[in-house]
Amino acid sequence: MTKSFRGKSSGWLILAAIGAPVIAAILIYKGTSTALVADAGLAVNTLAAMILLFAASSAISQGWFGFALSSRNRYSLSRLQMGIWSAVVLGLLLSAAEWNLFVTGAPGPLSIAIPGPLLAALGISVFSGVAAPGALAIREAASSGATQLQIDSANARIDSAKPEPKAEQGNRNDQSDVVADRQVIANKNIAHASWRDFFTGEELANAGLIDLAKVQQALFSAVVISVYFVGAFGAFKSGVRITTLPELGDDAVRLLAISSAGYLAYKVVPKGPGPQS
């Protein structure tokens, strides 16, 4: 993707992110008679928050999901979750404020409480995003140096999982995806980042293999975020001021906390020495 195309793409995305809340405000205003229309405004506001993330990513990095890239040129599941939670809560806050301003006409449209469990879920996502690189740094410091055989083996596993035409396979020594000084891997450049990074291992011993801790974290988070977001529809009741965002169950927060703890702990645990030369 050329730099000029990325610039045009991000420009359109920014315009869309600015225009979406205006459309959402109109929908919410029209929602005085139909709650379904107001719910559509909530969806548009949440989409606008995601578009802002995409626009920033497109302008700075080589893709819409650049906000999820780590310093090792790999996509980070914890950073992705932090971005999605931020978009959901921002969309809810903006929609509730627009409802209070345009529909109920109550003063202080932003006087909206955020329930404790929802703040806890946000805190868990932020903590995971901040702690994940630290956990990998601890593992990196405690690991042994990487051998060329280990690096070649890791790249072979990654290559075998790619849906690459056989005609393009062959000698890929100059196109190896991952590099490593010790056991924690990194991509050579951003172009090698793949959606598979969200679900595969981060060490030479499990590169290209499914990381169950990541899969569990992704599934639990997807269920909690989806159920919470869908449950938020219907919060708009004609003439009723919104004073607090929808509640998030305590059990859901506990599930997120346990899943995140396992996700972070597994990063520190050695995955094995890998093949030796």
N, C-alpha and C positions, 0 to 999 in steps of 0.2 A: 504493500500500500504506500503510495507516494505521499510526501509531506503535504503537497498542495491538496490532494484528495482528502487527507485527514483533516486539513484545515476547513475545507468546505463542509465536510461531514459533521464536524463538531459544531460549526456555525449553525447549521440547520437544527441540530439537536438542542443547542442552547435556545434558539428561537422557539422550538417546540416546548421546551421546559418552561419558558416564560408564558407562552400562550395557553398551556394546559390548565394552570390554575384559574385563568380568566374563564375558560370554558367550564371548569368545574364550578366556579362561583355562579355562573348563569344556571347551570343544572341544579345546584343547591337552592338557588333563589326560586326556581320553578318547582322545586320539590315541596313547596308548601302544600300543594294539592296531591302530589304523588311521591310517597317515600322512596319508591323505586328510582325515580329520577335523581333524588338526593344521594342515594346509594351509588349511582353512576358517577356523581361528582366526587365521591370518596375514591372510587377506582381511578379516576382521571388524575386526582391530586397525587395518589401514590405512584402512578405511572410517571408523573412529572418529576417526582423525587428521584426515581430510577433513571430517567432520561438525563437529569443533571449529572449523575454519576457516570453515565455512558459518555456524555459530552466531554467531561473533564478527562476521562480515560482516553477517548479518541484524540483529543487535542495533544495529550502529553505522551502517550504510549502508542503501541501498534495495535490497538484493538479496543472494543467497547468495554471489555472486562479488565482493563488495565488497573482499576482500583483494587482488584484482587491479586495483583502480582506482588510477589515478595522480592526481597533484595537478592534472592538466588535465581531470579528469572523464572520462577515457577509459580503457578497459581496456588493461592492459599485458601483453604476452606474456611478458616477462621475470619479472614478478611472479607470473603464473600458474604458470610453470615452477618458480619458487622454492618456491611453495606445494605443488606436486605432489611435487617431490623431497623436501621436508621430511616430507610425509605418508608416503611410501614408506619412507624410512629410519626414521622414528619407529615405524611399524608393524612393521618388521623387528626393531628393537631390543626393542620391548615383547614381541613374540612369542617371540624367542629367550630373553629373561629369564624369561618365564612357563614356557617349556619347561625351562630349567635348574632353575627353582625347584620346579615341580610334578612333573616327570617324572624327571629325573636326580637331583634332590635334592642337587646339588653346591653347595658354599659359593660365595659371591660370584657370584650369578646374572647380575649386570651386568658381570662381567669379560669383556667381549666386544670383540674388536678390530674396528676399522673399516678395511678395506683401503685402501691409499693411492689407488688409482684411483677408488674410490668417494668418498673425501674430495675428490679433485680435481674430480670431477663436481659435488659439492655446492658447492665453491668457485667453479666456473665459473658455476653458476646464481645464486649470491649476488652475484658480481661483476657479472654482466649486469644483475641487478635494481638494483644500486646505480649502475652506470655509465650505464645507459640514460638516466635523466633528465639526467645531466651532459652526455652527448653531444648531447641535444636543446637544452640550454642553450647549448652552444657554437655550434650551428647557429643558434639564435635570435639570439645576440649578433652574429653575422656577417651576418645577413640584412637585407634592406631592409624598409622599412615596408610594411604591407599596404594595398592599395587596396580600396574597396568592391566594385569589379568582380571582383577576385580572390576576395573572400569570398563574393559571390553565386554565382560560378561553382562554387566548392567546394561550397557548400550544394546547388546544383542537381544536381551529380554524386551527392552523398550521397542526396538525395531520390529520384533516378531509380532507385537500387538497392533502395529499400525496397518490399516487397510491400504497398503501401498501396492501398486501394480508390480507384477514380477519383473517387468521390463526395466523398472527403475530401481530394483533391488540389486545387490551386488556389493562391490567394494564401497563401504560407507565410512572408511577410516577418517576421511577428511570432513565427514558430516555428522560425527558423533554428537548426540544430544547432550550428554551429561559429562561433567568434569568433577573431580574431587581431589582435594589434598589429603583429606582424611576419609572418614566413612560417610559423612553427610554429603549428598550430591547437590549439584547446582547445574542449571542449563547454561550452555555457552553464551546464549543471547536470548532476547525476548522472543524471537521468532520460533524458538523451540518450545515455548510454553504451550501446553495442551490442556483441554478439559480433563484429561486423564489424571493430571496432577492433583485434582480434587480428591481422587479416590485411591491413588497408588502410593507406595512407600517412598521414603525420603533418604534411605541409606543404600549403599552399594549392595547390601545383602538382600534387600527387598524392593529394589527399583524395578518398576514395571509389573509389580505384583500388587494384588488388592490389599489395601490396608483396612482391616475390619474396624479399627477404632475410628477411622475417617468415615467409613460407610455408616456406622452406627450414629455418629455425630450428625452426619448429613440427613439421615432419615428422621431421627428424632426432631431435629431443628425444623425440617421441612413440614412435618406433621403439626408441630406446635404453632409455627408461624402461619401456616395455611388455615388451621382451625380458628386461630385468634382473629385473623383478618376477615374470614368469612363471617365469624360471629359478630364482627363490628357492624356489618350491614344490619340495618334495622335500628341503629342508635338514633336515627333522626325521626323524631315524633313531632307531628305538627304542633307548633306553638310552644314546645317544651325546650327550654334552654339547656344546653349541654354543659355540665359543670365538672365532669370527670370523664376520662377516656374509659372504654370498656375494661372490665376486670380480666386479669389473667389468673387462672387457677394456681394455687400454691403447689399442687402436685406436678403441674406442668413445669414450674420453675425448678422443683427438685429434680425432675427428669433431665432438664437442661444442665443443671449443676453437676449431676452424676456423670452424664455423658461427656461434658466438657472436661471434668477431672480425669476421666479415663483417657480422653483424647490427648490431653497434655502429658499425662504420666507415661503413656505409650511412646511418646517422642523421646523420652529420656532413656528408656530401656534399650539395651543393646539388642540388635536383631540377629546377631551372629557374625562370625568373622568373615563370612563369604569365602569364595574360592581363593586358595593361596597359590602363589607361584612356586 
